[in-house]
């Protein structure tokens, strides 16, 4: 009887270990990049080192590769056939095109970080004749954080303001959460 209990306990522990291993592997899985995807990354970033990669499941199979080229890091999205879809990088605020800098400065707010996104293909994975370049930044104005997206010619494409919650609102939400438990 005691032996059966030990066998059951060992089986349960083994099952839990396998479940944990599978769950952890899914979260941290590093996929192998097809040769055509690796070649496309090297064509865009000849001296870069691939630091991370993974596969995104969108309406088509996409790969996301994080590269470091000198001191500059970029996130690259590629289709499985090697077409570079988008390259995102953090840009030096002082090196922005004049029109973009002018638009951000006109917001009369604190500029924290500017991200540049260059689209080479769109989700149908149709290669674009001319890449689309956009810039995104988070600005703080009047105590509110706003994300602003600007085209290379300085045109504002999108603005989203996140309302900061005051302490009363946070307490109310916390109390509602307790009531549900």
Number of C-alpha atoms within 10 A of each C-alpha: 5 7 8 9 10 11 11 12 12 12 12 12 12 12 12 12 12 12 12 12 11 12 12 11 11 10 8 9 13 12 12 12 17 12 12 15 23 15 14 17 23 15 12 12 15 11 12 19 15 18 10 13 19 17 19 14 9 9 8 12 12 23 24 22 21 20 22 16 13 9 6 11 18 19 19 22 27 27 24 18 14 19 19 26 24 21 20 19 18 17 18 11 16 8 8 16 12 13 15 22 17 12 17 26 12 9 13 12 16 14 16 10 13 21 16 22 23 18 20 21 21 14 13 10 17 12 15 12 8 9 15 15 17 21 25 23 21 21 22 18 14 9 10 12 17 18 15 20 24 22 19 19 13 18 13 17 12 11 14 11 14 11 10 11 10 8 9 9 11 12 12 11 12 11 11 11 10 9 8 6 5
